[in-house]
Amino acid sequence: MTYRSIVLPVGALLVFGGLMFAKWFGDKQMNAFFDNMPEPPVTISSAQVQQGRWPREVETVGTFAAVNGAQLATEASGIVDDISFKNGSAVKAGEIILRLNTDIEVAELNALEAAARLAEIELERVRSLYESNNVSRAEVDIRQTQADQARANLDAQRARVEQKTIVAPVSGVLGIRQVNLGQYVEAGSAIVTLQSLDPIFLNFMLPEQRLTDISAGQLVTAHGSAFADEPFHGVVTAIEPRVEQSTRNFMIQATIDNPDGHLRPGMFARVELAFGAPQEVLTVPQTAINFNPYGNSVYVIREARVPAQSPPPGNREPAPAGSAQATEQPPRLTVVQRFIRTGARRGDLISVTDGLRAGERVATSGLLKLRNEAVVNINNKIRPEADVSPTPPNS
């Protein structure tokens, strides 16, 4: 075996091994670099947990209802002879709405009036004869009964004629008519709706636990969906004495002035009812809350101390006098998710009943990018405004 046959394979093996070692060492150093590379911080806005006093309120939903509202209908059948209103017009109580044809009924009424007059004449004649002892008392009683019957028939026919005239039972606003001139209508046919709009009722439900908190005369604030910027104020005027067995709720009725007619029966309303003395609450912006079926949560901001870093052993230099060998890094901000319990809402704020302390800071934007222990930067220039009474009000 020659010298060359030994040296060449050994040299090739050493070169190949050196290359493999260099690649392995480079990959190791690169992986270590990426593993130790700090996570880029997430830019968020923040708000401090505030302590304040809020009125004790309960919020629910309700429905407006007319104090007097009805679907006007005919009591008798007949042909529409006259329509005395315009769609959507206001009417006073007693105003004529519609007339049905009464030609036949009026003719029968005239006949009955004549019969009633004749019965009265016969009664007077028999009374004169009775006073002169020419007829018996029984004859007078018969004529009296006939006269009474004639008057009763006349009154009944007069009522039938009046049934052909529909009048407004209360003052209010009419809707859109359901009949036309010359149309034949059956008894009970709908003509038009009539709604009394001022004042107007507001009906809403509360759970039985609130029964002792509610009394007549309490102030109520309602927000109609069509007039979200305008609150409507009223007072509780009636409380249902019975609790619904199926829902354990009871009904409350408030009365609200409605001079402009903005509120209409059947409209939806958000109801706020104040009771008792104001209470101390902790509040955060609603944008800070992660609303989830399994529980609401916030991201609480806290300072995390960065471990002290020392120079690599091969690059150590003498530390200056009076300084530690390892340099302490400035604290960084991280977030931790915390589950909370929420309470009432007012404007852009929401009360927190459990899980937070006054003075703590929470993230108010960028929540979808956050996770536990995520590093954050705070930029409150992007923070959305949070006001207890925003303008315009939240819908």
BANU-693482 format. One record per residue (C-alpha): residue in three letters; x, y, z. Coordinates in steps of 0.2 Angstrom, whole numbers, plus 5000, padded with zeros to 4 digits. Layout:
% BANU-693482
alaXYZ;...
***
This chain:
% BANU-693482
met500050005000;thr500850174995;tyr500850335004;arg499650414992;ser498350284993;ile498250325012;val498450515012;leu497150554999;pro495650455007;val496050525024;gly496250705017;ala494550685008;leu493750625024;leu494450765034;val493850895022;phe492150825020;gly491950805039;gly492550985041;leu491251045029;met489850945038;phe490351015055;ala490351195048;lys488651165041;trp487951085057;phe488751225068;gly488051365057;asp486351285057;lys486451275076;gln486951455078;met485551515066;asn484251415075;ala484851485092;phe484751655085;phe482951635079;asp482451545094;asn483051685105;met482551825094;pro481251935104;glu479451925098;pro478952095089;pro477752195100;val475952225096;thr475452405095;ile473852435106;ser472852575115;ser472552565133;ala471352635146;gln471352635165;val470052555175;gln469052695183;gln468052705198;gly466452815199;arg464652825204;trp463252775193;pro461352785196;arg460652615200;glu459752565184;val458952425176;glu458852405157;thr457552315147;val456552325131;gly454752375129;thr453352415117;phe452352575115;ala450452555115;ala449052675113;val448152735128;asn446552715117;gly446752625101;ala445452525091;gln445052445074;leu443452535070;ala442152415062;thr440352425056;glu438952355068;ala437752325053;ser437952275035;gly437552395021;ile438252495006;val439552635010;asp438652795006;asp439852925013;ile441752925019;ser442053085030;phe443853065033;lys445553065025;asn446952935027;gly448052985042;ser446953135048;ala446653185066;val444953175072;lys444053225088;ala442953115099;gly441153105091;glu441653155073;ile440753055060;ile441952935051;leu440852845039;arg438952825034;leu438052675027;asn436552685016;thr434952705027;asp433552735014;ile432652575019;glu432952595038;val432352775038;ala430752725029;glu430452595042;leu430852725055;asn429552845048;ala428252715048;leu428552665066;glu428552855071;ala426752865064;ala426252705073;ala426852775089;arg425952935087;leu424352835083;ala424552725099;glu424752885109;ile423152955102;glu422252795105;leu422852795123;glu422252975126;arg420552935119;val420352785130;arg420852875145;ser419553015142;leu418252875140;tyr418852795156;glu418652955166;ser416752965160;asn416552785165;asn416252725147;val417652595146;ser418452485159;arg420152495167;ala420752345157;glu420452435140;val421552575147;asp422952455151;ile422852375134;arg423052545125;gln424552585137;thr425452425133;gln425152455114;ala425852635116;asp427352575125;gln427752435113;ala427652565098;arg428852675107;ala430052535110;asn429952475092;leu430352655087;asp431852665098;ala432452505091;gln432352565073;arg433152725078;ala434652625085;arg434752525069;val434852685059;glu436252755071;gln437252595068;lys437452645050;thr438452795056;ile440152765062;val440852905074;ala442552915082;pro442452855100;val444052955106;ser445153085099;gly446653025089;val447452995072;leu446652885059;gly447552755048;ile447252705031;arg445452655026;gln445052485022;val443352515012;asn442852614997;leu441352724992;gly439952614986;gln440652454993;tyr439552325002;val440152285019;glu439652155031;ala439352185050;gly441052185059;ser442052235043;ala443652335047;ile443552515042;val445052605049;thr446252605064;leu446152745077;gln447552775089;ser447652905103;leu449452955103;asp449653085117;pro450053025130;ile450652855125;phe450852695135;leu452552605137;asn452352425142;phe453852315148;met454352165158;leu455452145173;pro455951985183;glu455151955199;gln456751995209;arg456452175204;leu454652185211;thr455152275227;asp456152405218;ile454752465207;ser453352585212;ala452152695204;gly452852865200;gln454652815196;leu455452895182;val455752805166;thr456852845151;ala456452765134;his457452775118;gly456452735102;ser457452645088;ala456752775075;phe457352925087;ala458952855094;asp459553035098;glu458053085108;pro457653015125;phe455853015130;his455453025149;gly453852965158;val453352895174;val452752715180;thr450852725181;ala450352545183;ile451152375189;glu450352215185;pro449952125202;arg450151955194;val451851875190;glu451851765174;gln452151585179;ser452951535163;thr454251675163;arg454251735181;asn454151915174;phe452852045178;met452252185167;ile452452375170;gln451652515162;ala452352695160;thr451452845153;ile452452965142;asp451953125135;asn452053125116;pro451453295110;asp452353285093;gly451753115089;his453453045086;leu453052885096;arg451852765088;pro450952605095;gly451952445092;met453652535091;phe455152455100;ala455952545114;arg457552525125;val456952565143;glu458052635158;leu457252635175;ala458252715189;phe457952655207;gly458852675224;ala460452775228;pro461952785216;gln463252645218;glu465152635216;val465652545200;leu467252505191;thr467152545172;val468152515156;pro467752555138;gln466652425130;thr467952405117;ala469052325130;ile467952175132;asn468052015123;phe466251955123;asn466251765122;pro464951625125;tyr466051545138;gly466451715147;asn466951895145;ser468751935147;val469952085145;tyr471852095142;val472652175158;ile474352265154;arg475752235166;glu477652265167;ala478752115165;arg480552125171;val481852075157;pro483151955164;ala484852035166;gln486051995152;ser487951965154;pro489251985140;pro489751825131;pro491251745141;gly492451775127;asn492051955125;arg491952005143;glu492752175147;pro493052245164;ala491452315171;pro491552505176;ala491852535194;gly490252535204;ser489152445191;ala488552265191;gln489352145179;ala487652105171;thr486652255164;glu484852265169;gln483652295155;pro482152415156;pro480452335159;arg479352285145;leu477452285144;thr476552115142;val474652075143;val473751935152;gln472051875148;arg470851885163;phe469051835164;ile467851965172;arg465951985175;thr465152135168;gly463652245173;ala462652385166;arg463152495151;arg463152685150;gly463652755133;asp465352695128;leu465752625145;ile465252455154;ser465352415173;val466452275179;thr465752185194;asp467152055197;gly468952025190;leu469752205190;arg470452335202;ala470352515200;gly471952585192;glu472352435182;arg472652455163;val471752365150;ala471952355131;thr470652435121;ser471152405103;gly472052265094;leu471252125104;leu471252005090;lys473152005089;leu473451975107;arg473751815117;asn474351785135;glu476051855138;ala476151955122;val477352095122;val476452265118;asn476852445114;ile475552575119;asn475052705107;asn473552805114;lys473452915099;ile472452775091;arg471352755106;pro469452765102;glu468552895113;ala467452825127;asp466152935135;val464752895147;ser463653015137;pro464253005119;thr463553125106;pro462653065096;pro462052925108;asn462452745104;ser461052655095;
***
